[in-house]
Amino acid sequence: MLNPYPYPFGRTFQAFGKSLLDTSGRMQKDRIHFLQQNGNMTGLTFDACFDSCRSSEWSSIPSVRETVEFVRNWMSQNPEEGLDLLYEHPLELTESYRPRFELPHIHYDHCPQGIHHRGTVEDLGGRIRCAHLDKQWVRPSFLLEENGWIEEREPHDPTPEDAWEKGELDPIYKEEYQEFLEDMDRYWAERPSLEITMACYWVISDENVIIPLETIFNRISRSMGTGSLFTYCSGGQMAQYVQRWHEQVTGDEMPSWFEEQTILIP
């Protein structure tokens, strides 16, 4: 009879799992670096490796991309075992809890930019986008085209927040700030004289897209309000998402690691 409270699920909600390393006196970045060297994760489960690097310290927080690199390094050290080594105990015990760890695909019932928006279109990447059209009058001198997208772009203040730290503008920013003021004068002096038709194009759904691991981690991170998955996620939880990411494709094919590339579902 299967345990109704499987180990991987319990581990997911532990504050910290069992550490493989002596964490006393070792900074988080040093533990991560150590495990990624010389086959130090070979034959070890992913959840235990990840838990050994967890920390509440806020100095030198690993980025989402560095977290993806950690997963990739663990897999490269365990090419034969693969998903069989994600957890310390059998993987099939987690199936009852599968819905709790669905991938964070985008899905809206209507366009977030307006409930009155009508129509959709599928882009080349397989995403469903809003096809609502709006006519706008714009200033021709301030049109910007980027990746086939045209919009009016109001000049922006180029100075950083600390440029006015002493109550007056830091002299090193004086020239570019003056250029900004002149651009704003030209912007408000120019009358919108060109009518263009703009598509909303907001992403409504990407459920037909195989999303990279970096995208998954980015969305999880944003939902938690932090960029440190090593701080807020347990090894069990991260292993669940790695498994769901890998299951998006079949056979020997691997989903994309990073956001530069996505794969369409046939």
N, C-alpha and C positions, 0 to 999 in steps of 0.2 A: 504493500500500500504506500502511495506517495505521501510524503510529508505535506500537509495542507498549508504549511507556512515555510516555503522553500528558502534555503539559505541565501541564494542570490538576491531575493526580494528583501529579506531581512537585512542583508549587508547594505543594500541600497540606502536604507534609512538609518543606518548607524551613524553616529557622529564621526567616528573614525574607524576604519577597519584595522586589522592586524598589520603592523608595519614590518617590512622585511629588513629595514635598516635601523641602526641606532640613531635616532633623530636628535639626541642631545648634542648640542654644540655644532650641528650641521645645518647650514642655511638651506632653504628650499631649493635654490638654484644649484647648490652643490650636489644635493641628492638627485635632482633631475639629470644633471650632467654625468654623475657617476653611473646611473643606471643605463644611460645611453651609450656608454663606452664598453669596449672589449667583451661584448656578449653578456653583460651583467644581468640582462633580463631573459636570457635564453632558458627555456624550460620553466619559466615562472608565469603565473597567471596574471592577466592584465589588471584585474581589480586590485590584487595585492600590490603590484608595482605602482599603480596610481595612488593608492592609499598611502604608500610609503613616502610619497612626495607632497601630500596635502599639508597645508599650513595656513594659519590665520595671519601670518606676517604680511605686511603690505609693502615691503621693500622689494623691488625687482620682481613685480608680479608677472608671471608668464602670460604672454598674449595668447589669443585664440589660435593664431597661426603656430605658435610654439607648442601649443597643446596638440594640434594636429600632427606636428612633427614628432611628438612623443609617441602618439599612437602608431605612426608610420614606422618609427624606429623599433617599437616593440614587435610589430608584425615582421619587420625585416630580420629580427633576431629569432623569430619563430615561424619560418616559412612553411614548414610541414604541418605543424599543429593547427595554425590559423585560429578559427573561432572556437575550436575545442579547448583552447587555453584561456578563453576570456574570463571564465569564472573558476573558482576553486572547487565548485561542485557541479554536477551535471546540468547542462544548459536547458534540457527539456522541462525541468521543473519550473521554469519561469513563464511557460506559455499561458497559464491562467491569468497572469498579470500583464500580458502583452499590450492591451489597450492603454495602460498607464504610460507607455513609452512609445507612442506613435510618433513618427517624424513630424517636425514642426513645419508642415507645408502651409502655404498661404491659401486661404479659402474664405471668400466673402460671399454673402447672399446678394449683395449689390455693391456698386462702386462706392468705396469709402469717401470719394470726393463729392458725392451727391446722389441721394436716393432717386432723384429724377433722371439721372443719366441712363441712357438706353443704348443697347447694342454692345456686342463684344466682337473681338477679333483675336485670332491665335497668331502669336508672333513666331519667328523662325526657331525660337528656342522651345516652343511648346507651351508657353505661358498664355493664359487667357487674359486679355486686357480689355479695358473699357474703350469702346469705339465712339463714345459720345463726342459730337462736334460742336464747337463754339466759335462764333465769329467775333473777332476782336480788332479794334483799331489800335495800331501801334506806331511808334516812332521809327522810321526806316533807318536812321543813323545808329540806332541802338539795338538792332537785331543781331542775334547770335545763333549760328547754326552749329549743332554738335550731334554727330551720329544720326544725321537726317532729321533732327528735331530743331525747329526754329522757334525762338521766343524772344520777346523784348527783355533786355537785361538792364535794369537800373544800375548806375554806378554804385559801387560799394566802398565804404571807408576802409582803406588798406592798413590803417594803423592798428597795432595790437592793443589789448585792454590796458596794458601798463604804460602806454605811450603818454598818458595824462596823469601819471602817478603822483607827480609833484605839483599838481594843480595847473600846470601849463604844458603845452606840447613839447616833448623831447625834441631838441633841434635836429636830430638825425632823421626825423620823420617829416620835417617841415616842408620839404620840396614835394614829396609824394602826396602829402595832405593838401597842399595848394592845388596840385593837379586834380585831385578828387573834387575839390570845391568848384573848380572851373568846369569839370565834366558835369557836375550837378546843375550848374547854371545853364549849360547847353541843353541838358536833358529837359529841364522845365520850360526852357524857351522854345523847344521844338514841339510843334503841334502834331498829335497822332493823325497821320494822313494816309496810312496804308491799311486796308482791311485784309486780314488773313483769316483762314479757317484753321483752327487748332483742334487736334484730337486729344482727349483726356489721356488715354493710353496707360492709365493706372493698372497695376497688376491686380487682378481679381482672384486668380487661382494659378498655382504652379504644381497642382497635383499630378500632372502628366509629365513632370520633369524629375529626373533622377538627380537629387540635390547633393552637392559635394559635402564632405564631412565638415569643411570649414564653414559652410552656410548653416549647417545644423548647429554647430557649436556657437556661431555668432548669434543665431536666433535664441538659443537657450540662454546665452549670456545676457542678451538684451532683456529677456523676460525676467531675469533675476536682478537687473540693474547693476551688473558688475561685469568686468572683463576677466575676472579670475575664476575659471572653472575649477582650478586646483584648490580654491578656498571653499567654495560652496557645494561642490558635487562630490559624492562618494565614488569610489572605484566601481561599486556595483551599478550605480546609476549610469556612469560613463560607459561601462561595458554594455549595458542595455542599448544605449544609443549607437555605439559602434556596431553592434549586431544588427540593429534595424537598418543602419546605413548600408552595411554589406549585403543585406537581403534584398536590396533594390534591384540587383542583377542576379542572373543565374550562371551556372557554369564557372569557368575560370576567369571570366571578366571581372574587373574591379571597378567600382564606381569612382568618380573623380575625388581626389583629395581636396583640391583647392578650387576657388571660385572662378578661376580663369576659364574653366571648361565645364560644361554640363552635358549630360547624355539624355537623349529623348527615349521615352518608353515606346517600343514599336506598336 
